Amino acid sequence: MTDDPETELRRLWTQQGVPTEQQNRMIEQIKAKAQTGQHVGPFVIKATPSG
């Protein structure tokens, strides 16, 4: 396991046979939704995580 979530996610997807092109598309979607102020379902991404 690694400290980098993207690396770990790609490792899992690769083990499951997910093609690299599809991984790239999904990562881009995740990054777009993870921008500050974006709405994800009923939630709004904040600038800093709340503890």
N, C-alpha and C positions, 0 to 999 in steps of 0.2 A: 504494500500500500504506500502511496505517496502523499505528500502534502498538497500537491496540485490537483484540484478537482477535475480539471479538463483532462489531464493525463490519465487519471484513474478511470474516468468515464470512457475515454477512448480505448483503454486497455480492456475494459469489460465489453464494450461494443465489438472490438476486434475478436475477442474470444467467442462472441455470439455470432460472428460472421457478418456483421454489419459492414457494408462497403464503405471505403474511405470517403467517397463523394457524398454519401448519405450522412455520414458522421459530420462532415464539414457543414452541410446544410443545417443540421440540427444544432450544432455549436453556434452558428451564426444567429439562429433564431433565439437561442438561449441568451446570447450576449445582447441582442437587441432588446429583449424583454427585461434584462437585468440593469438597464440604464436608470439612473436616478430619475424619479418622477414618473416612470412608466407604470401603467396599471397591469397587474397580472391577476385576473379574476377580480375578486373584491379587494385586493391588496394593492398598495402603492409602495414601490421600492423607495426606501429612504436613503439619504446620503451616507448614513452610518448605521450599522446594525444596533438594534436595541438589545440590551442585556437582560 
